Amino acid sequence: MGEWTIHGGALAAAAARWPDAPRPWLDLSTGINPHSWPTDRAGPIDWRRLPEAPALAALEAAAADTFGVPPDMVCATPGSEIALRLLRGLGLPGPHRFAAPGYRTHADAFDDGVPIDPAAIATIGDGTLLFARPANPQGSIFPLPPGGQMIVDEAFADATPGASILPHPNAIVLRSFGKFFGLAGVRLGFVVAPADMLAHLRRRLGSWPVSSAAIAIGTAAYRDQSWQSAMRDRLARDRAALDRILVGHGLAAEGACPLFGLVRTPDAAALFARLAGRGILTRPFDYAPEWLRFGLPGTAADFDRLDRALG
């Protein structure tokens, strides 16, 4: 299962491993919203021109309005994955710690990063601590540390009411566009931090940190508040439907994030393989062989397909 324990996705590898699996594949491995924001609402995109600085500023202002912070605290990046890898250049105080288990990239954020148990987050009062809220893959909402420099990865916070710590005057917060809006291929993320801290990051990113398409789609999507509100309601209903199916087969999913649920079962490896043989890709974990994460099916037919495969 090694290829599928690093990140979600890798459908091409799954199709090669299980060539007789029914098509199309049902990908429940990523935790990405299956109901994507309709990109036609962004209007036409001019691919012939470089992104303009005023358009980038408008994107960051629209995102800031959604996050509840001033625009000068928001810096657009080509995905939150890149933002994580740029953290080491900010001169953040040591010791550098990260909560584990969690995102694999968190371990790469610092050369000298030290893993800590998530249960210890509330005891850390010095240095720099990187953790996700809600956590991935557990979906937990961990309490905040009493001191030190916080870096909070809120990749799934848009879908989880009450999960965000924003507005916060001193923390560094990472946000992902693609997960909640269901458009991971846009490769758009944000760093939310004090303006003076963002100055170094902006210099490293250069004049055109994100594409014209990312700017146009992101700006329109963040301004579409009615879609966001309706989608949060829909995701809550979908997560409840997923839970009912899993419970019906003796599996209980944990976590507060509506985009995925984590199942703990001693048969996780066998269940992953059995579902893959039926063209359904879930997310296994090499560091926790009893875990299996289920993302949301996108249609009634997909829910029914999962129900039948589990049976």
ChimeraX attribute file (.defattr): number of C-alpha atoms within 10 A of each C-alpha:
attribute: neighborCount
match mode: 1-to-1
recipient: residues
	/A:1	13
	/A:2	8
	/A:3	12
	/A:4	19
	/A:5	17
	/A:6	16
	/A:7	15
	/A:8	20
	/A:9	19
	/A:10	16
	/A:11	17
	/A:12	9
	/A:13	12
	/A:14	20
	/A:15	19
	/A:16	10
	/A:17	12
	/A:18	14
	/A:19	12
	/A:20	11
	/A:21	17
	/A:22	14
	/A:23	11
	/A:24	9
	/A:25	16
	/A:26	22
	/A:27	25
	/A:28	24
	/A:29	24
	/A:30	22
	/A:31	26
	/A:32	22
	/A:33	25
	/A:34	21
	/A:35	17
	/A:36	16
	/A:37	22
	/A:38	13
	/A:39	16
	/A:40	9
	/A:41	12
	/A:42	16
	/A:43	10
	/A:44	11
	/A:45	13
	/A:46	11
	/A:47	10
	/A:48	7
	/A:49	8
	/A:50	11
	/A:51	20
	/A:52	13
	/A:53	11
	/A:54	9
	/A:55	14
	/A:56	24
	/A:57	18
	/A:58	17
	/A:59	26
	/A:60	25
	/A:61	22
	/A:62	21
	/A:63	28
	/A:64	21
	/A:65	14
	/A:66	15
	/A:67	20
	/A:68	12
	/A:69	18
	/A:70	16
	/A:71	19
	/A:72	17
	/A:73	22
	/A:74	26
	/A:75	27
	/A:76	27
	/A:77	25
	/A:78	20
	/A:79	23
	/A:80	23
	/A:81	20
	/A:82	17
	/A:83	21
	/A:84	20
	/A:85	15
	/A:86	15
	/A:87	17
	/A:88	15
	/A:89	12
	/A:90	12
	/A:91	8
	/A:92	15
	/A:93	12
	/A:94	14
	/A:95	13
	/A:96	20
	/A:97	25
	/A:98	25
	/A:99	22
	/A:100	20
	/A:101	20
	/A:102	18
	/A:103	19
	/A:104	13
	/A:105	14
	/A:106	22
	/A:107	21
	/A:108	15
	/A:109	22
	/A:110	20
	/A:111	9
	/A:112	13
	/A:113	19
	/A:114	14
	/A:115	17
	/A:116	17
	/A:117	11
	/A:118	18
	/A:119	11
	/A:120	12
	/A:121	20
	/A:122	13
	/A:123	12
	/A:124	18
	/A:125	14
	/A:126	17
	/A:127	15
	/A:128	19
	/A:129	27
	/A:130	25
	/A:131	26
	/A:132	28
	/A:133	24
	/A:134	25
	/A:135	27
	/A:136	26
	/A:137	24
	/A:138	20
	/A:139	22
	/A:140	17
	/A:141	18
	/A:142	17
	/A:143	13
	/A:144	15
	/A:145	16
	/A:146	13
	/A:147	14
	/A:148	17
	/A:149	21
	/A:150	23
	/A:151	23
	/A:152	23
	/A:153	25
	/A:154	24
	/A:155	25
	/A:156	28
	/A:157	23
	/A:158	21
	/A:159	25
	/A:160	21
	/A:161	12
	/A:162	12
	/A:163	20
	/A:164	21
	/A:165	15
	/A:166	15
	/A:167	16
	/A:168	14
	/A:169	12
	/A:170	14
	/A:171	17
	/A:172	21
	/A:173	26
	/A:174	25
	/A:175	28
	/A:176	25
	/A:177	26
	/A:178	23
	/A:179	23
	/A:180	26
	/A:181	24
	/A:182	17
	/A:183	22
	/A:184	18
	/A:185	11
	/A:186	18
	/A:187	19
	/A:188	27
	/A:189	26
	/A:190	24
	/A:191	25
	/A:192	32
	/A:193	22
	/A:194	17
	/A:195	14
	/A:196	10
	/A:197	15
	/A:198	19
	/A:199	13
	/A:200	12
	/A:201	19
	/A:202	15
	/A:203	10
	/A:204	12
	/A:205	17
	/A:206	9
	/A:207	13
	/A:208	16
	/A:209	18
	/A:210	20
	/A:211	18
	/A:212	20
	/A:213	19
	/A:214	24
	/A:215	24
	/A:216	22
	/A:217	23
	/A:218	28
	/A:219	21
	/A:220	21
	/A:221	23
	/A:222	22
	/A:223	16
	/A:224	15
	/A:225	12
	/A:226	10
	/A:227	14
	/A:228	19
	/A:229	11
	/A:230	10
	/A:231	19
	/A:232	18
	/A:233	12
	/A:234	14
	/A:235	23
	/A:236	17
	/A:237	13
	/A:238	21
	/A:239	21
	/A:240	13
	/A:241	15
	/A:242	23
	/A:243	18
	/A:244	15
	/A:245	19
	/A:246	19
	/A:247	11
	/A:248	13
	/A:249	11
	/A:250	9
	/A:251	16
	/A:252	16
	/A:253	21
	/A:254	17
	/A:255	18
	/A:256	20
	/A:257	28
	/A:258	25
	/A:259	27
	/A:260	31
	/A:261	25
	/A:262	22
	/A:263	20
	/A:264	16
	/A:265	15
	/A:266	12
	/A:267	12
	/A:268	20
	/A:269	17
	/A:270	10
	/A:271	17
	/A:272	19
	/A:273	17
	/A:274	15
	/A:275	17
	/A:276	22
	/A:277	19
	/A:278	20
	/A:279	25
	/A:280	25
	/A:281	28
	/A:282	24
	/A:283	25
	/A:284	28
	/A:285	20
	/A:286	13
	/A:287	9
	/A:288	11
	/A:289	14
	/A:290	15
	/A:291	21
	/A:292	24
	/A:293	26
	/A:294	24
	/A:295	24
	/A:296	26
	/A:297	24
	/A:298	17
	/A:299	12
	/A:300	10
	/A:301	10
	/A:302	15
	/A:303	18
	/A:304	13
	/A:305	17
	/A:306	20
	/A:307	16
	/A:308	11
	/A:309	16
	/A:310	17
	/A:311	8
